């Protein structure tokens, strides 16, 4: 998607709606569709092959395209017939959550890996907060690795939990299972098989160590700063 001609949000929504056969001003529609774009990522690393990187970025584009289509479809779906057993509305809302998480988790993952100059400073906010909530930075790393090894086609994520007012590691299966409420992600690692199998086969631990070795702590630090601001208004 990054190489395609950019359209305005309104034009893109209308293009998607027309491709689905939806009227521009459907009486049942809410006209609340959103459009997500695919950022450009420069994955400068020798720890993932070019084929693996290219295939993974194409996968992200697929999630984004699906998310935009689902969002447009939701504008025109019949809400009066919604029910828990068999309704188009329910199916689309589930698809929306699945593809929304898939798109943004992949984006966060690509943004916080592939830094060959990876270095975290002991006086950085990220280091200080991880040491505070896990006892030591090394304890955070061990817990994060354990989460990664526990994921069943999913993610290992360090989040700021506004209920607990602290950072914690979580295991996310697929894109939507086991995700706690009120969490803001700060460190994200993809543990789907497609992320590592081409380059590491079933040696997931070597893959995890390789990705953590090149975490982009400058990007991660900016997320900690945002999390701290969130924490101030949710306490």
C-alpha positions, 0 to 999 in steps of 0.5 A: 500500500505504501507505493500506491497513490494516496487518497484522502480519507473520504475518497478511500472510504467511498472507493471501498464502499463502492467496491462493496456495492454500498450506497454513499448515504445508506439510511442504515449506515452510520458513516463512521468508517475509519481508514488505516494506512500502512506505514513504511518500515525500514527493517535494517537487520541481518537477523531476518532474511529479505524474503521473510521481511518482504513476506511479513510486510505484505501480510501487514498490508493484507490486514490493513486492507481487510480492516478498512473493508470491514470498517466500511461494511460496518457502516452499512450493516443491518443493526436491527437484526444483530444477535448473538447466534448468527448475525452479520453485525456480530461477525463484522465486529469480531473481524474488526477487532481481529484485524485491528489488533493484527494491523497495529501489533504488526506495526508496533513490532516492526517499529521496535525491532531491527536496530543493529545499534540497540542500546538501553541507557540505565537512566532511561524511563524504560529501564527505570520503570521496568526495573521498578515493576520487575525488580531488575531489568534482567527479571523483566527480560526473563519474564518477557522471554517466558511470555514469548515462549508461551505464546500459541501463534500470537504475541509477547507484549509488555504493556502499561496496565491502567488498572494496576498502574504498573507495567506487566508482560502478557501472552496474546494468542492469535490477535485477540485472546488473553488481552487484558483491558486497559493496557497500552503496549510498549514492547511487542514481539511477534510469535506467529510461526510466519515471523520466524520459521523461514529463518529459524525453523522451530528454534523459537528461542534463538529468534526471540534472543535475536529480536531482543538483541536489536530492540529499538529502545528509542522507539520503545522509550517514546511509548513509555513516555506516552504510557506515563502520560496515560497513567497520570490521567487514569490514576 
